[in-house]
Amino acid sequence: MYNSDMYSQKARQDTLEKIVSICKSINYVEGVILVGSGGDQFPDKWADIDLSVVVYPASETKSVWDILNVKFRSSFKLITLGINQYGENDYISVLLLKNYLEVDVGVISLDNLEVKKDKWNILYEKQDKILKKMQQSSLKRRYIDPVQYVRHSVSNIGHHFRTFAVAINRNQPFRAIKELEDIRNLVVETWALQEGKVAKHFRDIDEADLGFRQKLASTYPISFELDDLTTAFTNTFILFFKLAEEIDLENQEITSIKEEMKRLLEAFGIRK
């Protein structure tokens, strides 16, 4: 239940403004972008804050990140401050505040800046470099063709199916569950591409229609017993190929591979 000690809408806005103010005080910060759901407007009282702090020149990215982390520790009451490096001149700090608000602050060089989420809003920029870079990046944003994604997934699915079957025969339920998770992730990614939704962290899956959610729910085993794992796997198998065939209607190879996978599973004693 919602706790009155948790952050309010005002507290979140105050936190956002405070971080922008901190960023403005640091040399080489070119600007600050609000990304994710907050890039349009925060959807509800539970929403966190996702920011990108843009640095120019690139050689100063690490030093700006270090300064920000010092200022975060001295300026906020924190439960934890997680830090990580994604790549060259690409860092993140994850602030979990005492009021349980989470703030994810990416620190990235202007050279590396690109549109990764549909919603974004520039809160501050020294010049117009960020807007131009975001607009150019948006035009070049990589489009993932659902058909090509399905064909790639189907061509690689044999590994997951065989590994699951081996795990069942070795009585390795945890290994079997790992393969189930990998296949389920492919299912969710395929659904998201088909529907124009976001698959990452299963962000939009709760918006799926009831029928699909029920089928997805059936891919979760109700216990670690091998029979229950096999039942969940069977449901995952059916859902995976159903989506693949819906997206790539003319591809007879999908049906062929599905039949080959049935024979593979039967050879390992798993009847589909």
Sequence and secondary structure as in RCSB ss.txt:
>XXXX:A:sequence
MYNSDMYSQKARQDTLEKIVSICKSINYVEGVILVGSGGDQFPDKWADIDLSVVVYPASETKSVWDILNVKFRSS
FKLITLGINQYGENDYISVLLLKNYLEVDVGVISLDNLEVKKDKWNILYEKQDKILKKMQQSSLKRRYIDPVQYV
RHSVSNIGHHFRTFAVAINRNQPFRAIKELEDIRNLVVETWALQEGKVAKHFRDIDEADLGFRQKLASTYPISFE
LDDLTTAFTNTFILFFKLAEEIDLENQEITSIKEEMKRLLEAFGIRK
>XXXX:A:secstr
   TTS  HHHHHHHHHHHHHHHHTSTTEEEEEEEGGGGT   STT  EEEEEEESSGGGHHHHHHHHHHHHHHH
S EEEEEEEEEETTEEEEEEEETTS EEEEEEEEGGG    SS EEEEEESSSHHHHHHHHHHHH     HHHHH
HHHHHHHHHHHHHHHHHHHTT HHHHHHHHHHHHHHHHHHHHHHHT   GGGTTGGGS HHHHHHHHTTS SSSS
HHHHHHHHHHHHHHHHHHHHHHSTT HHHHHHHHHHHHHHHHTT   
